[in-house]
Amino acid sequence: MGTQAARHRWNVPIALGAVGALVCAATACSATGSGSSGNGFTYWSMWKEGEPQQKVIATAVADFEKQTGIKVKVQWQGRNNLQKLVPALNTNSVPDLVDGPYVKIVPALVATKQALGLRAAYDTEVDGTTTAGQLIPAKYLKSVDIDDASGQPWMLPYSLTSDAVWYNAATHPELKTDPPKTWDQFIALLDRLKQAGETPLAADGDITGYNAAFLSTLIVRNLGPGGLQKVAADKTGKAWEQPAVLDAAKKVEQLVSGGYLIKGYNASKWPAQQQKWADNKAALMFNGSWLPTETSTYAAKGFQYAAFPFPATDAGQDSMRADFVGFAVPKKAHDAKDAQKFAAFLLNKKYQDALGVQAKVIPVRADAGTSPEMADVKKALDTAGSFHQQNDGVAFPGYNEKLFWAKDDDLFFGKVSAEKFTHEMQEAQAAYWKDQPQ
């Protein structure tokens, strides 16, 4: 995705455990929007003209129109397509098809019970050999619930986003064969880099979601997928005082006190520090799978993108982050039938390969090609035994922006100790839940 939107991917309030109730509240596919208007369908895309993903989808649109005779009226709106959708749902000018990340589709359509069940899309034949539904790896669905109350999926994913610790394999080829797998090994690597005169770790400190990704991932490493969700849901806040959570906070404190982070990270403005990382001014950067695309225009000559999974702690948890990007159909759609046909059409291998190789994203199809830049992340996803979502699915109203991320910045900037941070979180979370409607 483009740089303007991608930097907010760890800053978007999201849903997983909290979404359970929302998803279960979504109703099944109704007669509304289930037919074909005969005039083609309207698609509000999250991509803008000229973006690599847009070029792939535009090719698919042209092929679809030629093969089916169905007109696709595309509006390349960009990342605010779902934001525009919300008020449109109260009018008759509703698109038949939209796309976006899971984290944005949920509040726009699912939470308001306006997402159509997509059984027709899932049952559509793809490549003449299988159905769209059979191409969605079941392993991801264990941690991401996209079914409504009737068991119909409300989203058809076409790609994934993930995260990893990124580095330049041209300057650090040793990490290709011997990446750190544990936290102790990771700290040892940071020490070696520091001793060699390198800046170990870059971070753009003004992106609070990026900062919090360290702690949220460490809590998931200590408690397993869903662990942070349970901590945040504790109305007493006392879950923040459990040893595993304090240990995670101490590990963040260790990064700060160890002097491993790039100078000025706490006063930088995105994308200053990722630019320095891409110019070999820092060795490592923990960021999303979009980082190579974002930094490719200013990366040092000969930069070879490589990555390894965030290290495991003594708890032994090693899940990979996996977030869906895909299609949804509003219940008020006038031509949901043809919209679902196109949604399934994008899962043809031709377009999945193009998304992987040309657009350099991670296609949802396991057999699709990927670019060299994505090879390490794709391998990690293919071999992972479990998965978690961005921020472990914590999405309570205002919780991240006003509470968790704000206080985490104090820890990440070295303003408070791990003990003080967890104590303050306990008190603030108890107050947060006390103020919520019962």
C-alpha positions as CSV (number, residue, x, y, z in Angstrom):
1,M,0.0,0.0,0.0
2,G,1.0,3.6,-0.4
3,T,3.1,5.3,2.2
4,Q,0.5,7.7,3.4
5,A,-1.8,4.9,4.4
6,A,0.6,2.2,5.3
7,R,2.1,4.1,8.2
8,H,-1.3,4.0,9.9
9,R,-1.7,0.3,9.8
10,W,-0.5,-0.1,13.3
11,N,-2.5,3.0,14.3
12,V,-6.0,1.8,13.2
13,P,-8.3,0.6,15.9
14,I,-9.1,-3.0,15.1
15,A,-11.2,-5.9,16.2
16,L,-10.7,-9.5,17.0
17,G,-11.9,-10.7,20.3
18,A,-14.0,-7.6,20.6
19,V,-15.2,-8.3,17.1
20,G,-16.6,-11.6,18.1
21,A,-19.8,-10.0,19.3
22,L,-19.9,-7.8,16.2
23,V,-19.4,-10.6,13.8
24,C,-21.9,-12.8,15.5
25,A,-24.4,-9.9,15.3
26,A,-24.0,-9.6,11.6
27,T,-26.9,-11.2,9.8
28,A,-27.1,-13.6,6.9
29,C,-27.3,-12.8,3.2
30,S,-30.8,-11.5,2.6
31,A,-32.8,-10.8,-0.6
32,T,-31.6,-7.2,-0.5
33,G,-28.7,-6.8,-2.9
34,S,-28.6,-10.4,-3.9
35,G,-29.6,-10.0,-7.5
36,S,-28.1,-8.5,-10.7
37,S,-29.2,-5.1,-12.0
38,G,-28.1,-5.9,-15.6
39,N,-26.3,-2.6,-15.8
40,G,-23.0,-3.7,-14.3
41,F,-21.8,-3.0,-10.8
42,T,-20.0,-0.3,-9.0
43,Y,-16.7,-0.9,-7.2
44,W,-15.2,1.6,-4.8
45,S,-11.5,0.6,-4.6
46,M,-9.1,1.3,-1.8
47,W,-6.3,1.8,-4.4
48,K,-5.4,4.9,-6.4
49,E,-4.5,4.9,-10.0
50,G,-0.9,4.2,-10.6
51,E,-0.3,2.1,-7.5
52,P,1.0,-1.4,-8.2
53,Q,-2.1,-3.1,-6.7
54,Q,-4.4,-0.9,-8.8
55,K,-2.6,-1.8,-12.0
56,V,-3.1,-5.5,-11.2
57,I,-6.8,-5.1,-10.4
58,A,-7.4,-2.8,-13.4
59,T,-6.1,-5.7,-15.6
60,A,-8.4,-8.1,-13.9
61,V,-11.3,-5.6,-14.4
62,A,-10.6,-5.4,-18.1
63,D,-10.3,-9.2,-18.5
64,F,-13.5,-9.7,-16.5
65,E,-15.5,-7.3,-18.6
66,K,-14.2,-9.0,-21.8
67,Q,-14.9,-12.5,-20.6
68,T,-18.3,-11.9,-19.0
69,G,-19.7,-8.8,-20.7
70,I,-20.4,-7.4,-17.3
71,K,-19.5,-3.7,-16.9
72,V,-17.4,-2.8,-13.9
73,K,-17.7,0.9,-12.9
74,V,-14.6,1.5,-10.8
75,Q,-13.8,4.5,-8.7
76,W,-10.2,4.4,-7.6
77,Q,-10.9,6.2,-4.3
78,G,-7.9,5.3,-2.2
79,R,-7.7,4.4,1.5
80,N,-10.7,6.6,2.5
81,N,-13.1,4.5,0.4
82,L,-14.7,2.8,3.5
83,Q,-14.8,6.1,5.3
84,K,-16.9,7.4,2.4
85,L,-19.0,4.3,2.5
86,V,-20.3,4.9,6.0
87,P,-22.5,7.9,5.2
88,A,-23.4,6.5,1.8
89,L,-25.0,3.5,3.5
90,N,-27.9,5.9,4.5
91,T,-28.5,6.8,0.8
92,N,-29.4,5.0,-2.4
93,S,-25.9,5.6,-3.8
94,V,-24.2,2.6,-2.3
95,P,-21.4,0.8,-4.1
96,D,-21.9,-2.9,-4.9
97,L,-18.3,-3.8,-4.0
98,V,-15.7,-2.4,-1.7
99,D,-12.3,-3.6,-0.5
100,G,-10.0,-2.9,2.4
101,P,-8.3,-4.4,5.4
102,Y,-10.3,-6.5,7.8
103,V,-9.7,-3.9,10.4
104,K,-11.6,-1.2,8.5
105,I,-14.3,-3.4,7.0
106,V,-15.5,-4.5,10.5
107,P,-16.5,-1.0,11.8
108,A,-17.8,0.2,8.4
109,L,-20.0,-2.8,7.6
110,V,-20.0,-5.7,10.1
111,A,-20.5,-3.7,13.3
112,T,-23.5,-2.0,11.7
113,K,-24.9,-5.3,10.4
114,Q,-24.7,-4.1,6.8
115,A,-22.3,-6.7,5.4
116,L,-23.8,-9.2,2.9
117,G,-23.0,-12.9,3.3
118,L,-20.7,-13.9,0.4
119,R,-21.5,-17.6,0.0
120,A,-22.0,-17.1,-3.7
121,A,-18.5,-15.7,-4.1
122,Y,-17.0,-18.5,-2.1
123,D,-18.8,-21.1,-4.2
124,T,-17.7,-19.5,-7.5
125,E,-15.4,-21.6,-9.6
126,V,-11.9,-20.3,-10.0
127,D,-9.4,-21.4,-12.7
128,G,-11.8,-24.1,-13.7
129,T,-10.5,-26.4,-11.0
130,T,-11.6,-25.2,-7.6
131,T,-13.8,-22.6,-5.8
132,A,-12.8,-19.3,-4.3
133,G,-13.6,-20.5,-0.8
134,Q,-11.2,-23.5,-1.2
135,L,-8.4,-21.1,-1.9
136,I,-8.5,-19.3,1.4
137,P,-6.0,-21.1,3.7
138,A,-8.0,-22.6,6.6
139,K,-5.1,-22.0,9.0
140,Y,-5.7,-18.2,8.9
141,L,-9.4,-18.6,9.7
142,K,-8.6,-20.1,13.1
143,S,-7.5,-16.7,14.3
144,V,-9.7,-14.4,12.1
145,D,-13.4,-14.9,12.3
146,I,-15.1,-13.7,9.1
147,D,-18.3,-15.6,9.4
148,D,-21.7,-14.0,10.3
149,A,-24.3,-15.5,12.6
150,S,-25.5,-17.8,9.8
151,G,-22.1,-19.1,9.0
152,Q,-21.7,-17.1,5.8
153,P,-18.4,-15.2,5.3
154,W,-18.7,-11.5,4.9
155,M,-15.3,-10.9,3.4
156,L,-13.4,-12.5,0.6
157,P,-9.7,-11.9,1.2
158,Y,-7.3,-11.5,-1.8
159,S,-4.1,-10.6,0.1
160,L,-2.4,-10.6,3.5
161,T,-0.3,-8.2,5.5
162,S,2.2,-9.3,8.2
163,D,5.3,-8.0,10.0
164,A,8.9,-8.9,10.7
165,V,12.3,-7.6,11.6
166,W,13.7,-6.2,8.3
167,Y,17.4,-5.9,7.3
168,N,19.7,-5.5,4.3
169,A,21.0,-9.0,3.3
170,A,23.7,-7.3,1.2
171,T,25.3,-5.8,4.4
172,H,24.3,-8.6,6.8
173,P,24.3,-11.9,4.8
174,E,25.0,-13.8,8.1
175,L,21.4,-13.1,9.2
176,K,20.1,-15.1,6.2
177,T,21.6,-18.3,7.5
178,D,21.6,-17.6,11.2
179,P,18.8,-15.2,12.3
180,P,18.1,-14.7,16.0
181,K,15.2,-17.0,17.0
182,T,15.0,-16.1,20.7
183,W,15.0,-12.8,22.6
184,D,18.4,-13.5,24.1
185,Q,19.8,-14.1,20.7
186,F,18.2,-10.9,19.4
187,I,19.8,-8.9,22.2
188,A,23.1,-10.5,21.5
189,L,22.8,-9.4,17.9
190,L,22.0,-5.9,18.9
191,D,25.0,-5.8,21.1
192,R,27.3,-7.1,18.3
193,L,25.9,-4.4,16.0
194,K,26.4,-1.7,18.5
195,Q,30.0,-2.9,19.2
196,A,30.7,-2.8,15.5
197,G,29.7,0.9,15.4
198,E,26.3,0.3,13.8
199,T,23.0,1.7,14.9
200,P,21.1,-1.6,15.7
201,L,17.4,-0.6,15.4
202,A,15.5,2.1,13.6
203,A,12.0,3.3,14.7
204,D,9.8,6.3,13.8
205,G,8.6,7.3,17.2
206,D,5.8,9.6,16.1
207,I,3.8,6.6,14.9
208,T,2.4,5.4,18.2
209,G,1.0,2.1,16.7
210,Y,4.5,1.2,15.5
211,N,5.9,1.9,19.0
212,A,3.2,-0.2,20.7
213,A,3.9,-3.1,18.3
214,F,7.0,-4.1,20.3
215,L,5.1,-4.4,23.5
216,S,1.9,-6.0,22.0
217,T,4.0,-8.6,20.2
218,L,6.0,-9.3,23.3
219,I,2.9,-9.9,25.3
220,V,1.6,-12.2,22.6
221,R,5.0,-14.0,22.7
222,N,4.6,-14.5,26.5
223,L,0.8,-15.3,26.6
224,G,0.1,-16.6,23.2
225,P,-2.4,-15.2,20.6
226,G,-5.3,-13.6,22.3
227,G,-3.3,-12.9,25.4
228,L,-3.2,-9.2,25.0
229,Q,-6.9,-9.2,24.2
230,K,-7.6,-10.8,27.6
231,V,-5.3,-8.4,29.4
232,A,-7.1,-5.4,27.9
233,A,-10.5,-6.9,28.6
234,D,-9.8,-7.2,32.4
235,K,-12.1,-4.6,34.0
236,T,-9.9,-4.5,37.1
237,G,-6.8,-3.8,35.1
238,K,-4.9,-6.2,37.4
239,A,-3.9,-8.4,34.4
240,W,-1.3,-5.8,33.7
241,E,0.5,-6.8,36.9
242,Q,0.9,-10.5,36.0
243,P,4.6,-11.6,35.6
244,A,4.3,-12.3,31.9
245,V,3.1,-8.8,31.1
246,L,5.7,-7.2,33.3
247,D,8.4,-9.3,31.6
248,A,7.2,-8.0,28.2
249,A,7.4,-4.4,29.4
250,K,10.9,-5.0,30.8
251,K,12.0,-6.3,27.4
252,V,10.8,-3.0,25.9
253,E,12.7,-1.2,28.6
254,Q,15.7,-3.2,27.8
255,L,15.7,-2.0,24.2
256,V,15.5,1.6,25.4
257,S,18.1,1.5,28.2
258,G,20.5,-0.6,26.1
259,G,20.9,2.3,23.6
260,Y,19.9,0.1,20.7
261,L,17.4,2.5,19.1
262,I,18.4,5.1,16.6
263,K,19.3,8.5,17.9
264,G,16.4,10.9,17.8
265,Y,13.7,8.2,17.3
266,N,11.6,9.8,20.1
267,A,11.5,13.1,18.3
268,S,11.4,12.0,14.7
269,K,8.7,12.5,12.1
270,W,7.8,9.6,9.8
271,P,9.4,8.5,7.5
272,A,12.7,10.0,8.6
273,Q,13.9,6.9,10.5
274,Q,12.8,4.3,7.9
275,Q,14.6,6.4,5.3
276,K,17.8,6.2,7.4
277,W,17.3,2.4,7.8
278,A,16.9,2.0,4.0
279,D,20.0,4.1,3.5
280,N,22.0,1.7,5.8
281,K,22.1,4.2,8.7
282,A,20.5,1.5,10.9
283,A,20.7,-2.3,10.6
284,L,17.2,-3.5,11.6
285,M,13.6,-2.3,11.6
286,F,10.5,-4.0,13.0
287,N,7.8,-3.1,10.6
288,G,5.0,-4.4,8.3
289,S,5.2,-6.3,5.1
290,W,4.7,-3.1,3.2
291,L,8.1,-1.7,4.2
292,P,9.9,-2.8,1.0
293,T,7.3,-1.1,-1.2
294,E,7.4,2.1,1.0
295,T,11.2,2.4,1.0
296,S,12.1,1.2,-2.4
297,T,12.4,4.6,-4.0
298,Y,15.1,5.8,-1.5
299,A,16.8,2.6,-0.5
300,A,20.6,2.4,-0.9
301,K,21.9,1.0,-4.1
302,G,22.0,-2.8,-4.0
303,F,19.7,-3.0,-1.0
304,Q,18.5,-6.6,-0.6
305,Y,15.3,-6.8,1.5
306,A,15.3,-9.6,3.9
307,A,13.5,-10.3,7.2
308,F,13.1,-12.7,10.1
309,P,10.2,-13.2,12.5
310,F,10.0,-11.3,15.7
311,P,12.0,-13.4,18.2
312,A,10.4,-15.8,20.7
313,T,10.6,-15.4,24.5
314,D,11.1,-18.2,27.0
315,A,7.4,-18.9,26.8
316,G,8.0,-20.5,23.3
317,Q,5.2,-18.7,21.5
318,D,6.1,-18.0,17.8
319,S,2.9,-17.0,16.0
320,M,3.0,-14.9,12.9
321,R,0.9,-11.9,12.4
322,A,-1.6,-12.3,9.5
323,D,-4.2,-9.7,8.6
324,F,-6.7,-10.0,5.7
325,V,-7.2,-7.5,2.9
326,G,-10.2,-8.2,0.7
327,F,-13.7,-7.6,-0.7
328,A,-17.0,-7.0,1.0
329,V,-20.5,-6.3,-0.4
330,P,-23.0,-4.0,1.3
331,K,-26.4,-5.4,1.9
332,K,-27.9,-2.4,0.0
333,A,-25.9,-3.3,-3.1
334,H,-27.9,-3.2,-6.3
335,D,-25.8,-5.9,-8.1
336,A,-24.3,-8.1,-5.4
337,K,-24.4,-11.1,-7.8
338,D,-22.0,-9.7,-10.3
339,A,-19.9,-8.0,-7.6
340,Q,-19.3,-11.4,-6.0
341,K,-18.4,-12.9,-9.4
342,F,-15.6,-10.3,-9.8
343,A,-14.4,-10.8,-6.2
344,A,-13.9,-14.4,-6.9
345,F,-12.3,-13.6,-10.3
346,L,-9.4,-11.9,-8.6
347,L,-8.5,-15.2,-7.0
348,N,-7.5,-16.6,-10.4
349,K,-3.8,-17.5,-10.2
350,K,-2.9,-15.0,-13.0
351,Y,-3.9,-12.1,-10.8
352,Q,-2.7,-13.6,-7.5
353,D,0.7,-14.1,-9.1
354,A,0.7,-10.5,-10.3
355,L,-0.2,-9.2,-6.9
356,G,2.7,-11.2,-5.4
357,V,5.3,-10.6,-8.1
358,Q,4.4,-7.2,-9.5
359,A,2.6,-5.5,-6.6
360,K,4.9,-7.1,-4.1
361,V,2.2,-8.0,-1.6
362,I,1.4,-11.4,-0.1
363,P,-1.4,-13.0,-2.1
364,V,-4.0,-15.0,-0.2
365,R,-3.5,-18.1,-2.4
366,A,-0.8,-20.3,-1.0
367,D,0.4,-21.4,-4.5
368,A,0.8,-17.8,-5.8
369,G,4.1,-16.3,-6.7
370,T,5.8,-13.7,-4.5
371,S,8.5,-11.2,-5.1
372,P,12.1,-11.7,-3.7
373,E,11.4,-8.9,-1.2
374,M,8.5,-11.0,0.3
375,A,10.2,-14.4,0.3
376,D,11.2,-14.4,3.9
377,V,7.8,-13.3,5.2
378,K,6.0,-15.7,2.9
379,K,8.2,-18.6,4.1
380,A,7.5,-17.6,7.8
381,L,3.8,-17.5,7.1
382,D,3.8,-20.8,5.3
383,T,5.6,-22.6,8.1
384,A,4.0,-20.9,11.1
385,G,2.0,-23.0,13.4
386,S,-0.3,-20.3,14.7
387,F,-1.2,-16.7,13.9
388,H,-2.3,-13.5,15.6
389,Q,-3.7,-10.2,14.4
390,Q,-2.5,-6.7,14.5
391,N,-2.4,-5.5,18.1
392,D,-3.8,-8.9,19.0
393,G,-7.2,-7.7,18.1
394,V,-7.7,-5.1,20.8
395,A,-10.3,-2.6,19.6
396,F,-12.3,-1.3,22.5
397,P,-13.5,2.3,21.8
398,G,-10.7,4.8,22.4
399,Y,-8.7,2.2,24.3
400,N,-5.6,2.2,22.0
401,E,-5.4,5.8,21.1
402,K,-6.2,7.3,24.5
403,L,-4.9,4.7,26.8
404,F,-2.6,1.9,25.7
405,W,-0.6,3.6,22.9
406,A,-0.3,6.8,24.8
407,K,1.1,5.2,27.9
408,D,3.2,2.8,25.9
409,D,5.0,5.9,24.4
410,D,6.2,6.8,27.8
411,L,7.7,3.3,28.2
412,F,9.1,3.3,24.6
413,F,10.7,6.7,25.1
414,G,12.3,5.8,28.4
415,K,10.2,8.2,30.5
416,V,8.9,5.5,32.9
417,S,10.1,2.1,34.1
418,A,8.4,-1.2,33.2
419,E,7.0,-1.4,36.8
420,K,5.6,2.1,36.7
421,F,4.1,1.5,33.3
422,T,2.3,-1.6,34.3
423,H,1.0,0.0,37.5
424,E,-0.2,3.0,35.6
425,M,-1.9,0.8,33.0
426,Q,-3.6,-1.1,35.8
427,E,-5.1,2.0,37.3
428,A,-5.9,3.7,33.9
429,Q,-7.6,0.5,32.6
430,A,-9.7,0.1,35.6
431,A,-10.8,3.7,35.2
432,Y,-11.4,3.2,31.5
433,W,-13.8,0.3,32.1
434,K,-15.6,2.1,34.9
435,D,-16.4,4.8,32.4
436,Q,-17.7,2.5,29.7
437,P,-21.5,2.0,29.3
438,Q,-22.7,-1.0,31.2
